[in-house]
């Protein structure tokens, strides 16, 4: 069943990333971190779980792109930014092509949840729109 634009809707995306795959990528291509993540995101990757946090953030970005329905076609890798609020909860900020796509779809907001352990990181994104406030 498809929803008309005036009805409330949800879009869901999920992604799973191997932590070692991120580690191997950065070992081979150290500049990949700059290409994949914004400066503000990179400031969050500190401490002993640095690579796990990167994997979780990348999984969250992928999950958001899936909510937008295009992967990252027509968008920069930096158009989806995953930051943290004062309590450490992930926040999604869209710009450029991602913001335009969200507008076209009528998305009013996106929430993400991230979890990681030694070898895997997973993220789920839920976008919503069409609800009156």
Residue pairs with C-beta under 8 A, 6 or more apart in sequence:
3 9
3 130
5 106
5 130
6 130
7 130
8 128
8 129
8 130
8 131
9 106
9 128
9 129
9 130
10 126
10 127
10 128
11 67
11 68
11 69
11 105
11 107
11 126
11 127
11 128
12 66
12 67
12 124
12 125
12 126
12 127
13 62
13 63
13 64
13 65
13 66
13 67
13 68
13 124
13 125
13 127
14 63
14 66
14 122
14 123
14 124
14 125
15 58
15 59
15 60
15 62
15 63
15 66
15 122
15 123
16 59
16 120
16 121
16 122
17 55
17 56
17 58
17 59
17 62
17 120
17 121
17 122
18 55
18 119
18 120
19 51
19 52
19 55
19 116
19 118
19 119
19 120
19 121
20 119
21 55
22 51
22 54
22 55
22 58
23 51
25 32
26 32
26 33
26 51
26 54
33 42
33 45
33 54
34 42
35 77
36 54
36 58
36 77
37 45
37 54
37 57
37 58
37 77
37 78
38 78
38 81
40 81
40 83
41 57
41 81
41 82
41 83
44 53
44 57
44 83
44 84
45 53
45 54
45 57
49 116
52 116
52 117
52 118
52 121
53 116
55 116
55 120
55 121
56 114
56 115
56 116
56 121
56 122
56 123
57 82
57 114
58 121
59 114
59 121
59 122
59 123
60 82
60 90
60 92
60 112
60 114
60 123
60 125
61 77
61 80
61 82
62 123
63 112
63 123
63 124
63 125
64 80
64 82
64 92
64 94
64 98
64 110
64 112
64 125
64 127
65 71
65 72
65 75
65 80
65 98
66 125
67 107
67 110
67 125
67 126
67 127
68 75
68 98
68 101
68 102
68 105
68 107
68 127
69 101
69 105
70 101
72 79
72 80
74 97
74 101
75 96
75 97
75 98
75 101
76 96
76 97
76 98
78 95
78 96
79 94
79 95
79 96
79 97
79 98
79 99
80 92
80 93
80 94
80 98
81 92
81 93
81 94
81 95
82 90
82 91
82 92
82 93
82 112
82 114
83 90
83 91
83 93
84 90
84 91
85 91
90 112
90 113
90 114
92 110
92 111
92 112
92 125
94 102
94 110
102 110
102 127
105 127
105 129
106 129
106 130
107 127
107 128
107 129
108 128
108 129
108 130
108 131
109 127
109 128
109 129
110 125
110 126
110 127
110 128
111 125
111 126
112 123
112 124
112 125
112 126
113 123
113 124
114 121
114 122
114 123
115 121
115 122
115 123
116 122
